[in-house]
Amino acid sequence: MKNNNLGKFGIIGLGRMGRCLIEGASKAALLRKEDLSFTTRHAETAAKLAKDLGIRAAASNRELFESSDTIVLAVKPQNVSDVVGELKGLNSKGKTLISIAASVRTEQLEQALGSKVAVIRAMPNTPAFVGAGMTAICAGAHASQGDLDRARALFAPLGRVAQVDERHMDAVTGLSGCGPAYIYLILDALTEGGIKVGLPRELATELSAQTVLGAAKMLQETGRHPAALKDEVTTPAGCTIDGLVELEEGKLRITLIKAVVAATERAKTLSGSG
């Protein structure tokens, strides 16, 4: 199996993110429908998904694991222990297990599986649904560069991918994993501000969304520090400085920092690394 070839591909716990991964990988010609299989908790749901997507519903998690080269573990964190317990002792040679279960460490999966399985931990975020996601990946003790390459290939069609040390994954969760919710709150506030000064809601929403999108694109494409880009908008005695003073008085900056810290600490608690 080539490094960027996902081979026989299975998803344990097919939900929205799993469907997003399938769609992205299929468009990137990394997958064929005949190589796909999945499981869900409920047989009725599995039957409907198999019919709608035209892919195979595996008889069990064990059967899926045994018949797949690349396996995505996409169940809720509280269900990981039960699911992984079903897979304990199975032959994992040549397989790549990619977990997107939040706050579950690679070491936990390796110990639960009881074998030298190649585990990749991934933290995607919801903008992946529109091809603008941010995914961080890290390797477990037995994962090779080829395993990392397969994970990168899987998530690349959904946006950007960054490889990090696992010690940073809880912080990734607190920043980019939870971050879309922070931005939606800001977008909602900007929209309400536009309405307050007389703009129609539809226009205020469009202005807010495109402004945030454009500012982010400027940051990515110029590579400049956000403070420098801010200064370019802020002219002496202009409108922007008055707005910035209000934001500083409202402690927006420190509140956002504290939000990332609080979410990171929660992620550490859930993962047992705190």
C-alpha atoms as an extended CHARMM CRD file, in Angstrom:
* protein
*
       274  EXT
         1         1  MET       CA              0.0000000000        0.0000000000        0.0000000000  PROA      1               0.0000000000
         2         2  LYS       CA              1.4720000000        3.3530000000       -1.0300000000  PROA      2               0.0000000000
         3         3  ASN       CA              1.8270000000        5.9960000000        1.6720000000  PROA      3               0.0000000000
         4         4  ASN       CA             -1.0390000000        8.1060000000        0.3710000000  PROA      4               0.0000000000
         5         5  ASN       CA             -3.2550000000        5.1530000000       -0.5770000000  PROA      5               0.0000000000
         6         6  LEU       CA             -5.9100000000        4.4320000000        2.0390000000  PROA      6               0.0000000000
         7         7  GLY       CA             -6.4740000000        0.9050000000        0.7360000000  PROA      7               0.0000000000
         8         8  LYS       CA             -9.4840000000       -0.8860000000        2.2050000000  PROA      8               0.0000000000
         9         9  PHE       CA            -11.0950000000        1.8260000000        4.2980000000  PROA      9               0.0000000000
        10        10  GLY       CA            -13.4590000000        1.5030000000        7.2320000000  PROA      10              0.0000000000
        11        11  ILE       CA            -15.1890000000        3.9380000000        9.5880000000  PROA      11              0.0000000000
        12        12  ILE       CA            -16.3280000000        2.8260000000       13.0210000000  PROA      12              0.0000000000
        13        13  GLY       CA            -19.1980000000        5.1230000000       13.9520000000  PROA      13              0.0000000000
        14        14  LEU       CA            -20.1850000000        6.7210000000       10.6610000000  PROA      14              0.0000000000
        15        15  GLY       CA            -21.6060000000       10.1780000000       11.3380000000  PROA      15              0.0000000000
        16        16  ARG       CA            -21.3280000000       13.6570000000        9.8250000000  PROA      16              0.0000000000
        17        17  MET       CA            -17.5380000000       13.8450000000       10.0280000000  PROA      17              0.0000000000
        18        18  GLY       CA            -17.1740000000       10.3300000000        8.6670000000  PROA      18              0.0000000000
        19        19  ARG       CA            -19.3590000000       11.1800000000        5.6960000000  PROA      19              0.0000000000
        20        20  CYS       CA            -17.3220000000       14.3350000000        5.1840000000  PROA      20              0.0000000000
        21        21  LEU       CA            -14.1110000000       12.2850000000        5.1380000000  PROA      21              0.0000000000
        22        22  ILE       CA            -15.5670000000        9.8340000000        2.6330000000  PROA      22              0.0000000000
        23        23  GLU       CA            -16.7190000000       12.6310000000        0.3420000000  PROA      23              0.0000000000
        24        24  GLY       CA            -13.3650000000       14.4280000000        0.4750000000  PROA      24              0.0000000000
        25        25  ALA       CA            -11.2780000000       11.3160000000       -0.0490000000  PROA      25              0.0000000000
        26        26  SER       CA            -13.5120000000       10.1380000000       -2.9000000000  PROA      26              0.0000000000
        27        27  LYS       CA            -13.1920000000       13.4790000000       -4.6980000000  PROA      27              0.0000000000
        28        28  ALA       CA             -9.4160000000       13.2790000000       -4.2470000000  PROA      28              0.0000000000
        29        29  ALA       CA             -9.4630000000        9.7870000000       -5.8380000000  PROA      29              0.0000000000
        30        30  LEU       CA             -8.1300000000        8.1910000000       -2.6480000000  PROA      30              0.0000000000
        31        31  LEU       CA            -11.1050000000        5.8860000000       -2.2400000000  PROA      31              0.0000000000
        32        32  ARG       CA            -13.3960000000        3.6840000000       -4.2660000000  PROA      32              0.0000000000
        33        33  LYS       CA            -16.8620000000        2.7760000000       -3.0320000000  PROA      33              0.0000000000
        34        34  GLU       CA            -16.0840000000       -0.9130000000       -3.2590000000  PROA      34              0.0000000000
        35        35  ASP       CA            -13.2290000000       -0.4100000000       -0.7590000000  PROA      35              0.0000000000
        36        36  LEU       CA            -15.4550000000        1.2910000000        1.8380000000  PROA      36              0.0000000000
        37        37  SER       CA            -17.1980000000       -0.1600000000        4.8600000000  PROA      37              0.0000000000
        38        38  PHE       CA            -18.6650000000        1.2700000000        8.0290000000  PROA      38              0.0000000000
        39        39  THR       CA            -20.4770000000        0.5250000000       11.2610000000  PROA      39              0.0000000000
        40        40  THR       CA            -23.0100000000        2.4180000000       13.3590000000  PROA      40              0.0000000000
        41        41  ARG       CA            -24.6160000000        1.6310000000       16.7110000000  PROA      41              0.0000000000
        42        42  HSD       CA            -28.0570000000        0.9290000000       15.2410000000  PROA      42              0.0000000000
        43        43  ALA       CA            -28.8420000000       -1.5990000000       12.5230000000  PROA      43              0.0000000000
        44        44  GLU       CA            -31.6570000000        0.5220000000       11.0510000000  PROA      44              0.0000000000
        45        45  THR       CA            -29.3250000000        3.4930000000       10.6590000000  PROA      45              0.0000000000
        46        46  ALA       CA            -26.6760000000        1.2680000000        9.0670000000  PROA      46              0.0000000000
        47        47  ALA       CA            -29.1450000000       -0.1040000000        6.5390000000  PROA      47              0.0000000000
        48        48  LYS       CA            -30.3120000000        3.3750000000        5.5480000000  PROA      48              0.0000000000
        49        49  LEU       CA            -26.7600000000        4.7240000000        5.2140000000  PROA      49              0.0000000000
        50        50  ALA       CA            -25.6860000000        1.7170000000        3.1380000000  PROA      50              0.0000000000
        51        51  LYS       CA            -28.5840000000        2.3150000000        0.7620000000  PROA      51              0.0000000000
        52        52  ASP       CA            -28.1400000000        6.0970000000        0.5780000000  PROA      52              0.0000000000
        53        53  LEU       CA            -24.3480000000        6.0570000000        0.1530000000  PROA      53              0.0000000000
        54        54  GLY       CA            -23.9820000000        2.8350000000       -1.7890000000  PROA      54              0.0000000000
        55        55  ILE       CA            -21.3270000000        1.4390000000        0.5530000000  PROA      55              0.0000000000
        56        56  ARG       CA            -21.0980000000       -1.6830000000        2.6810000000  PROA      56              0.0000000000
        57        57  ALA       CA            -22.2560000000       -1.8840000000        6.2660000000  PROA      57              0.0000000000
        58        58  ALA       CA            -19.8850000000       -4.2470000000        8.0760000000  PROA      58              0.0000000000
        59        59  ALA       CA            -21.3660000000       -6.9750000000       10.2330000000  PROA      59              0.0000000000
        60        60  SER       CA            -19.3890000000       -5.8400000000       13.2900000000  PROA      60              0.0000000000
        61        61  ASN       CA            -16.5500000000       -3.6020000000       14.4030000000  PROA      61              0.0000000000
        62        62  ARG       CA            -14.2840000000       -6.6610000000       14.5340000000  PROA      62              0.0000000000
        63        63  GLU       CA            -15.1410000000       -7.6390000000       10.9730000000  PROA      63              0.0000000000
        64        64  LEU       CA            -14.5440000000       -4.0820000000        9.7680000000  PROA      64              0.0000000000
        65        65  PHE       CA            -11.1650000000       -3.8900000000       11.5160000000  PROA      65              0.0000000000
        66        66  GLU       CA            -10.0210000000       -7.2150000000       10.1020000000  PROA      66              0.0000000000
        67        67  SER       CA            -11.0430000000       -6.3460000000        6.5380000000  PROA      67              0.0000000000
        68        68  SER       CA             -9.6580000000       -2.7840000000        6.4320000000  PROA      68              0.0000000000
        69        69  ASP       CA             -6.2060000000       -1.2490000000        5.9330000000  PROA      69              0.0000000000
        70        70  THR       CA             -7.1290000000        2.2080000000        7.2300000000  PROA      70              0.0000000000
        71        71  ILE       CA             -9.6700000000        2.4670000000       10.0390000000  PROA      71              0.0000000000
        72        72  VAL       CA            -11.1860000000        5.6910000000       11.3530000000  PROA      72              0.0000000000
        73        73  LEU       CA            -12.4470000000        5.5690000000       14.9170000000  PROA      73              0.0000000000
        74        74  ALA       CA            -15.2260000000        8.1650000000       14.9130000000  PROA      74              0.0000000000
        75        75  VAL       CA            -17.2690000000        7.3000000000       17.9880000000  PROA      75              0.0000000000
        76        76  LYS       CA            -17.9880000000        9.5810000000       20.9460000000  PROA      76              0.0000000000
        77        77  PRO       CA            -15.1950000000        9.6230000000       23.5480000000  PROA      77              0.0000000000
        78        78  GLN       CA            -17.3970000000        7.9740000000       26.1630000000  PROA      78              0.0000000000
        79        79  ASN       CA            -17.9510000000        5.0150000000       23.8220000000  PROA      79              0.0000000000
        80        80  VAL       CA            -14.2990000000        4.4640000000       22.8780000000  PROA      80              0.0000000000
        81        81  SER       CA            -13.5420000000        2.0190000000       25.6840000000  PROA      81              0.0000000000
        82        82  ASP       CA            -16.3840000000       -0.3390000000       24.7380000000  PROA      82              0.0000000000
        83        83  VAL       CA            -15.6110000000       -0.2100000000       21.0250000000  PROA      83              0.0000000000
        84        84  VAL       CA            -11.8710000000       -0.6980000000       21.4080000000  PROA      84              0.0000000000
        85        85  GLY       CA            -12.5300000000       -3.5710000000       23.8040000000  PROA      85              0.0000000000
        86        86  GLU       CA            -14.1890000000       -5.4070000000       20.9040000000  PROA      86              0.0000000000
        87        87  LEU       CA            -10.9970000000       -5.0770000000       18.8510000000  PROA      87              0.0000000000
        88        88  LYS       CA             -8.5100000000       -6.2350000000       21.4700000000  PROA      88              0.0000000000
        89        89  GLY       CA             -6.1760000000       -8.9530000000       20.2970000000  PROA      89              0.0000000000
        90        90  LEU       CA             -6.9220000000       -8.6180000000       16.5890000000  PROA      90              0.0000000000
        91        91  ASN       CA             -4.0240000000       -8.6400000000       14.1230000000  PROA      91              0.0000000000
        92        92  SER       CA             -3.1320000000       -4.9930000000       13.4240000000  PROA      92              0.0000000000
        93        93  LYS       CA             -0.0490000000       -5.5280000000       11.2570000000  PROA      93              0.0000000000
        94        94  GLY       CA             -0.0030000000       -3.1220000000        8.3150000000  PROA      94              0.0000000000
        95        95  LYS       CA             -3.1040000000       -1.2720000000        9.5190000000  PROA      95              0.0000000000
        96        96  THR       CA             -3.4890000000        2.4280000000       10.3740000000  PROA      96              0.0000000000
        97        97  LEU       CA             -6.0030000000        3.3870000000       13.0590000000  PROA      97              0.0000000000
        98        98  ILE       CA             -6.9740000000        7.0730000000       12.8890000000  PROA      98              0.0000000000
        99        99  SER       CA             -8.9110000000        8.2980000000       15.9050000000  PROA      99              0.0000000000
       100       100  ILE       CA            -10.9800000000       11.4760000000       15.8180000000  PROA      100             0.0000000000
       101       101  ALA       CA            -12.4100000000       10.8570000000       19.2870000000  PROA      101             0.0000000000
       102       102  ALA       CA            -11.7270000000       14.0760000000       21.1800000000  PROA      102             0.0000000000
       103       103  SER       CA             -9.3600000000       13.9260000000       24.1720000000  PROA      103             0.0000000000
       104       104  VAL       CA             -8.5140000000       10.2240000000       23.7540000000  PROA      104             0.0000000000
       105       105  ARG       CA             -4.7320000000        9.7650000000       23.8310000000  PROA      105             0.0000000000
       106       106  THR       CA             -2.8600000000        7.3920000000       21.5030000000  PROA      106             0.0000000000
       107       107  GLU       CA             -1.3950000000        5.6120000000       24.5240000000  PROA      107             0.0000000000
       108       108  GLN       CA             -4.8820000000        4.8210000000       25.7990000000  PROA      108             0.0000000000
       109       109  LEU       CA             -5.8130000000        3.2250000000       22.4810000000  PROA      109             0.0000000000
       110       110  GLU       CA             -2.5540000000        1.2720000000       22.2400000000  PROA      110             0.0000000000
       111       111  GLN       CA             -2.9650000000       -0.1340000000       25.7350000000  PROA      111             0.0000000000
       112       112  ALA       CA             -6.6280000000       -0.9840000000       25.2050000000  PROA      112             0.0000000000
       113       113  LEU       CA             -5.9460000000       -2.7730000000       21.9150000000  PROA      113             0.0000000000
       114       114  GLY       CA             -3.1120000000       -4.7540000000       23.4510000000  PROA      114             0.0000000000
       115       115  SER       CA             -0.9610000000       -4.7490000000       20.3280000000  PROA      115             0.0000000000
       116       116  LYS       CA              1.5750000000       -2.6130000000       18.4990000000  PROA      116             0.0000000000
       117       117  VAL       CA             -1.1290000000       -0.9400000000       16.4450000000  PROA      117             0.0000000000
       118       118  ALA       CA             -0.2290000000        2.1660000000       14.4430000000  PROA      118             0.0000000000
       119       119  VAL       CA             -2.4130000000        4.8960000000       15.9280000000  PROA      119             0.0000000000
       120       120  ILE       CA             -2.8420000000        8.4200000000       14.5830000000  PROA      120             0.0000000000
       121       121  ARG       CA             -4.7960000000       10.9010000000       16.6800000000  PROA      121             0.0000000000
       122       122  ALA       CA             -6.5700000000       13.6570000000       14.7620000000  PROA      122             0.0000000000
       123       123  MET       CA             -8.4650000000       16.7780000000       15.7940000000  PROA      123             0.0000000000
       124       124  PRO       CA            -10.4960000000       18.1920000000       12.8890000000  PROA      124             0.0000000000
       125       125  ASN       CA            -12.9750000000       21.0370000000       13.2780000000  PROA      125             0.0000000000
       126       126  THR       CA            -16.4080000000       21.6270000000       11.7830000000  PROA      126             0.0000000000
       127       127  PRO       CA            -15.3820000000       23.9890000000        8.9290000000  PROA      127             0.0000000000
       128       128  ALA       CA            -14.1410000000       20.7490000000        7.3470000000  PROA      128             0.0000000000
       129       129  PHE       CA            -17.7430000000       20.3600000000        6.1930000000  PROA      129             0.0000000000
       130       130  VAL       CA            -17.1690000000       23.1970000000        3.7060000000  PROA      130             0.0000000000
       131       131  GLY       CA            -13.5560000000       22.3440000000        2.8340000000  PROA      131             0.0000000000
       132       132  ALA       CA            -12.1000000000       24.9900000000        5.1440000000  PROA      132             0.0000000000
       133       133  GLY       CA            -11.2270000000       22.8690000000        8.1550000000  PROA      133             0.0000000000
       134       134  MET       CA             -8.1470000000       22.7910000000       10.3430000000  PROA      134             0.0000000000
       135       135  THR       CA             -6.9540000000       19.3490000000       11.3880000000  PROA      135             0.0000000000
       136       136  ALA       CA             -4.0600000000       18.5580000000       13.7000000000  PROA      136             0.0000000000
       137       137  ILE       CA             -2.5680000000       15.0660000000       13.6300000000  PROA      137             0.0000000000
       138       138  CYS       CA             -0.0500000000       13.3030000000       15.8570000000  PROA      138             0.0000000000
       139       139  ALA       CA              1.5210000000        9.8640000000       15.8400000000  PROA      139             0.0000000000
       140       140  GLY       CA              1.3530000000        7.1430000000       18.4420000000  PROA      140             0.0000000000
       141       141  ALA       CA              4.3560000000        5.1030000000       19.5430000000  PROA      141             0.0000000000
       142       142  HSD       CA              4.0770000000        2.5460000000       16.7350000000  PROA      142             0.0000000000
       143       143  ALA       CA              3.0030000000        4.7970000000       13.8500000000  PROA      143             0.0000000000
       144       144  SER       CA              5.3420000000        5.3110000000       10.9190000000  PROA      144             0.0000000000
       145       145  GLN       CA              5.7610000000        8.2010000000        8.5210000000  PROA      145             0.0000000000
       146       146  GLY       CA              3.6140000000        6.2230000000        6.0950000000  PROA      146             0.0000000000
       147       147  ASP       CA              0.7840000000        6.1650000000        8.6360000000  PROA      147             0.0000000000
       148       148  LEU       CA              1.0920000000        9.9350000000        9.0770000000  PROA      148             0.0000000000
       149       149  ASP       CA              1.0990000000       10.3950000000        5.3040000000  PROA      149             0.0000000000
       150       150  ARG       CA             -2.1360000000        8.4210000000        4.9950000000  PROA      150             0.0000000000
       151       151  ALA       CA             -3.7720000000       10.5120000000        7.7060000000  PROA      151             0.0000000000
       152       152  ARG       CA             -2.5910000000       13.7300000000        6.0630000000  PROA      152             0.0000000000
       153       153  ALA       CA             -3.9550000000       12.5640000000        2.7070000000  PROA      153             0.0000000000
       154       154  LEU       CA             -7.3090000000       11.7500000000        4.3020000000  PROA      154             0.0000000000
       155       155  PHE       CA             -7.7810000000       15.1850000000        5.8930000000  PROA      155             0.0000000000
       156       156  ALA       CA             -6.1000000000       17.3590000000        3.2340000000  PROA      156             0.0000000000
       157       157  PRO       CA             -9.2340000000       17.5910000000        1.0180000000  PROA      157             0.0000000000
       158       158  LEU       CA            -11.0950000000       19.0890000000        3.9890000000  PROA      158             0.0000000000
       159       159  GLY       CA             -8.7550000000       22.0490000000        4.5500000000  PROA      159             0.0000000000
       160       160  ARG       CA             -5.3770000000       22.4830000000        6.2070000000  PROA      160             0.0000000000
       161       161  VAL       CA             -3.4520000000       19.8310000000        8.1340000000  PROA      161             0.0000000000
       162       162  ALA       CA             -0.7570000000       20.3560000000       10.7520000000  PROA      162             0.0000000000
       163       163  GLN       CA              1.3900000000       17.6860000000       12.3880000000  PROA      163             0.0000000000
       164       164  VAL       CA              1.9670000000       18.3360000000       16.0930000000  PROA      164             0.0000000000
       165       165  ASP       CA              3.4140000000       16.6380000000       19.1570000000  PROA      165             0.0000000000
       166       166  GLU       CA              0.7030000000       14.9090000000       21.1490000000  PROA      166             0.0000000000
       167       167  ARG       CA              1.4430000000       17.1110000000       24.1640000000  PROA      167             0.0000000000
       168       168  HSD       CA             -0.1070000000       19.9670000000       22.1690000000  PROA      168             0.0000000000
       169       169  MET       CA             -3.3430000000       18.1870000000       21.2250000000  PROA      169             0.0000000000
       170       170  ASP       CA             -5.3970000000       19.4150000000       24.1780000000  PROA      170             0.0000000000
       171       171  ALA       CA             -4.3870000000       22.9800000000       23.3070000000  PROA      171             0.0000000000
       172       172  VAL       CA             -5.3480000000       22.3080000000       19.6880000000  PROA      172             0.0000000000
       173       173  THR       CA             -8.7700000000       21.2290000000       20.9590000000  PROA      173             0.0000000000
       174       174  GLY       CA             -9.0910000000       24.4270000000       22.9900000000  PROA      174             0.0000000000
       175       175  LEU       CA             -8.0930000000       26.6560000000       20.0620000000  PROA      175             0.0000000000
       176       176  SER       CA             -9.0930000000       25.2470000000       16.6760000000  PROA      176             0.0000000000
       177       177  GLY       CA            -11.4160000000       22.4660000000       17.8440000000  PROA      177             0.0000000000
       178       178  CYS       CA            -13.5960000000       24.8070000000       19.9170000000  PROA      178             0.0000000000
       179       179  GLY       CA            -12.5790000000       27.9570000000       18.0410000000  PROA      179             0.0000000000
       180       180  PRO       CA            -15.3760000000       27.9930000000       15.4410000000  PROA      180             0.0000000000
       181       181  ALA       CA            -17.8770000000       28.5010000000       18.2690000000  PROA      181             0.0000000000
       182       182  TYR       CA            -15.9250000000       31.5550000000       19.4610000000  PROA      182             0.0000000000
       183       183  ILE       CA            -15.9340000000       32.9960000000       15.9490000000  PROA      183             0.0000000000
       184       184  TYR       CA            -19.6610000000       32.3410000000       15.5050000000  PROA      184             0.0000000000
       185       185  LEU       CA            -20.2720000000       34.2860000000       18.7190000000  PROA      185             0.0000000000
       186       186  ILE       CA            -18.1810000000       37.1600000000       17.3550000000  PROA      186             0.0000000000
       187       187  LEU       CA            -19.9940000000       36.9890000000       14.0070000000  PROA      187             0.0000000000
       188       188  ASP       CA            -23.3340000000       37.0890000000       15.7710000000  PROA      188             0.0000000000
       189       189  ALA       CA            -22.2290000000       40.1510000000       17.7470000000  PROA      189             0.0000000000
       190       190  LEU       CA            -20.8960000000       41.9290000000       14.6510000000  PROA      190             0.0000000000
       191       191  THR       CA            -24.1560000000       41.2340000000       12.8370000000  PROA      191             0.0000000000
       192       192  GLU       CA            -26.1960000000       42.5710000000       15.7540000000  PROA      192             0.0000000000
       193       193  GLY       CA            -23.9410000000       45.6360000000       15.8110000000  PROA      193             0.0000000000
       194       194  GLY       CA            -24.6780000000       46.2400000000       12.1300000000  PROA      194             0.0000000000
       195       195  ILE       CA            -28.4110000000       45.9330000000       12.7700000000  PROA      195             0.0000000000
       196       196  LYS       CA            -28.0860000000       48.3480000000       15.7040000000  PROA      196             0.0000000000
       197       197  VAL       CA            -26.7020000000       51.0310000000       13.3790000000  PROA      197             0.0000000000
       198       198  GLY       CA            -29.4030000000       50.5030000000       10.7560000000  PROA      198             0.0000000000
       199       199  LEU       CA            -28.2310000000       47.7360000000        8.3960000000  PROA      199             0.0000000000
       200       200  PRO       CA            -30.6780000000       45.0600000000        7.1850000000  PROA      200             0.0000000000
       201       201  ARG       CA            -29.9440000000       41.6950000000        8.8540000000  PROA      201             0.0000000000
       202       202  GLU       CA            -29.0660000000       39.9200000000        5.6000000000  PROA      202             0.0000000000
       203       203  LEU       CA            -26.5710000000       42.6080000000        4.6370000000  PROA      203             0.0000000000
       204       204  ALA       CA            -25.0980000000       42.8060000000        8.1460000000  PROA      204             0.0000000000
       205       205  THR       CA            -24.6040000000       39.0350000000        8.1390000000  PROA      205             0.0000000000
       206       206  GLU       CA            -22.9000000000       39.0780000000        4.7360000000  PROA      206             0.0000000000
       207       207  LEU       CA            -20.6330000000       41.9720000000        5.7360000000  PROA      207             0.0000000000
       208       208  SER       CA            -19.6550000000       40.2550000000        8.9810000000  PROA      208             0.0000000000
       209       209  ALA       CA            -18.9570000000       36.8690000000        7.4140000000  PROA      209             0.0000000000
       210       210  GLN       CA            -16.9200000000       38.1970000000        4.4930000000  PROA      210             0.0000000000
       211       211  THR       CA            -14.9620000000       40.5200000000        6.7740000000  PROA      211             0.0000000000
       212       212  VAL       CA            -13.9000000000       37.6540000000        9.0460000000  PROA      212             0.0000000000
       213       213  LEU       CA            -13.1720000000       35.4170000000        6.0480000000  PROA      213             0.0000000000
       214       214  GLY       CA            -11.1280000000       38.1360000000        4.3340000000  PROA      214             0.0000000000
       215       215  ALA       CA             -9.1780000000       39.0210000000        7.4790000000  PROA      215             0.0000000000
       216       216  ALA       CA             -8.2750000000       35.3590000000        8.0100000000  PROA      216             0.0000000000
       217       217  LYS       CA             -7.1990000000       35.0230000000        4.3780000000  PROA      217             0.0000000000
       218       218  MET       CA             -5.0010000000       38.1230000000        4.6920000000  PROA      218             0.0000000000
       219       219  LEU       CA             -3.3160000000       36.6020000000        7.7330000000  PROA      219             0.0000000000
       220       220  GLN       CA             -2.7140000000       33.2610000000        6.0000000000  PROA      220             0.0000000000
       221       221  GLU       CA             -1.5290000000       34.6090000000        2.6600000000  PROA      221             0.0000000000
       222       222  THR       CA              0.6750000000       37.4630000000        3.8750000000  PROA      222             0.0000000000
       223       223  GLY       CA              2.1930000000       35.6020000000        6.8120000000  PROA      223             0.0000000000
       224       224  ARG       CA              2.3120000000       38.8870000000        8.7190000000  PROA      224             0.0000000000
       225       225  HSD       CA              1.6510000000       39.3110000000       12.4250000000  PROA      225             0.0000000000
       226       226  PRO       CA             -2.0300000000       40.0730000000       13.1470000000  PROA      226             0.0000000000
       227       227  ALA       CA             -0.9910000000       43.1760000000       15.0990000000  PROA      227             0.0000000000
       228       228  ALA       CA              0.7120000000       44.5680000000       11.9810000000  PROA      228             0.0000000000
       229       229  LEU       CA             -2.3940000000       43.9320000000        9.8760000000  PROA      229             0.0000000000
       230       230  LYS       CA             -4.5140000000       45.5960000000       12.5630000000  PROA      230             0.0000000000
       231       231  ASP       CA             -2.2750000000       48.6640000000       12.4910000000  PROA      231             0.0000000000
       232       232  GLU       CA             -2.8130000000       49.0050000000        8.7260000000  PROA      232             0.0000000000
       233       233  VAL       CA             -6.5490000000       49.4140000000        9.2920000000  PROA      233             0.0000000000
       234       234  THR       CA             -6.1020000000       51.8020000000       12.2020000000  PROA      234             0.0000000000
       235       235  THR       CA             -5.5250000000       55.3400000000       10.9300000000  PROA      235             0.0000000000
       236       236  PRO       CA             -4.8360000000       58.2670000000       13.2920000000  PROA      236             0.0000000000
       237       237  ALA       CA             -8.0340000000       59.7890000000       14.7110000000  PROA      237             0.0000000000
       238       238  GLY       CA            -10.0950000000       57.4470000000       12.5220000000  PROA      238             0.0000000000
       239       239  CYS       CA            -13.1050000000       55.2480000000       13.1570000000  PROA      239             0.0000000000
       240       240  THR       CA            -11.2150000000       52.0000000000       13.8050000000  PROA      240             0.0000000000
       241       241  ILE       CA             -9.2900000000       53.2320000000       16.8450000000  PROA      241             0.0000000000
       242       242  ASP       CA            -12.5470000000       54.2200000000       18.5420000000  PROA      242             0.0000000000
       243       243  GLY       CA            -13.8950000000       50.7250000000       17.9420000000  PROA      243             0.0000000000
       244       244  LEU       CA            -10.6810000000       49.1440000000       19.2150000000  PROA      244             0.0000000000
       245       245  VAL       CA            -10.7880000000       51.2040000000       22.4030000000  PROA      245             0.0000000000
       246       246  GLU       CA            -14.2770000000       49.8570000000       23.0940000000  PROA      246             0.0000000000
       247       247  LEU       CA            -13.0670000000       46.2890000000       22.5210000000  PROA      247             0.0000000000
       248       248  GLU       CA            -10.1310000000       46.7810000000       24.8640000000  PROA      248             0.0000000000
       249       249  GLU       CA            -12.3740000000       48.2920000000       27.5350000000  PROA      249             0.0000000000
       250       250  GLY       CA            -14.6800000000       45.3070000000       27.1320000000  PROA      250             0.0000000000
       251       251  LYS       CA            -11.6840000000       42.9930000000       27.5940000000  PROA      251             0.0000000000
       252       252  LEU       CA            -12.3410000000       41.0940000000       24.3600000000  PROA      252             0.0000000000
       253       253  ARG       CA             -8.6960000000       40.1060000000       23.9500000000  PROA      253             0.0000000000
       254       254  ILE       CA             -8.2230000000       38.6870000000       27.4640000000  PROA      254             0.0000000000
       255       255  THR       CA            -11.6460000000       37.0260000000       27.3580000000  PROA      255             0.0000000000
       256       256  LEU       CA            -10.7440000000       35.1290000000       24.1730000000  PROA      256             0.0000000000
       257       257  ILE       CA             -7.4000000000       34.0890000000       25.6790000000  PROA      257             0.0000000000
       258       258  LYS       CA             -9.1810000000       32.8430000000       28.7870000000  PROA      258             0.0000000000
       259       259  ALA       CA            -11.6880000000       30.9410000000       26.6180000000  PROA      259             0.0000000000
       260       260  VAL       CA             -8.8690000000       29.0140000000       24.9160000000  PROA      260             0.0000000000
       261       261  VAL       CA             -7.2080000000       28.2990000000       28.2730000000  PROA      261             0.0000000000
       262       262  ALA       CA            -10.4720000000       27.1180000000       29.8640000000  PROA      262             0.0000000000
       263       263  ALA       CA            -11.3120000000       24.8220000000       26.9370000000  PROA      263             0.0000000000
       264       264  THR       CA             -7.7670000000       23.4280000000       26.9500000000  PROA      264             0.0000000000
       265       265  GLU       CA             -7.9440000000       22.6740000000       30.6650000000  PROA      265             0.0000000000
       266       266  ARG       CA            -11.2540000000       20.8990000000       30.1400000000  PROA      266             0.0000000000
       267       267  ALA       CA             -9.7290000000       18.8410000000       27.3190000000  PROA      267             0.0000000000
       268       268  LYS       CA             -6.8360000000       17.8720000000       29.6100000000  PROA      268             0.0000000000
       269       269  THR       CA             -9.2920000000       16.7310000000       32.2520000000  PROA      269             0.0000000000
       270       270  LEU       CA            -11.1860000000       14.6000000000       29.7480000000  PROA      270             0.0000000000
       271       271  SER       CA             -7.9980000000       13.0480000000       28.3640000000  PROA      271             0.0000000000
       272       272  GLY       CA             -6.5360000000       12.3740000000       31.7860000000  PROA      272             0.0000000000
       273       273  SER       CA             -3.4160000000       14.3960000000       31.0050000000  PROA      273             0.0000000000
       274       274  GLY       CA             -4.2690000000       17.3070000000       33.2900000000  PROA      274             0.0000000000
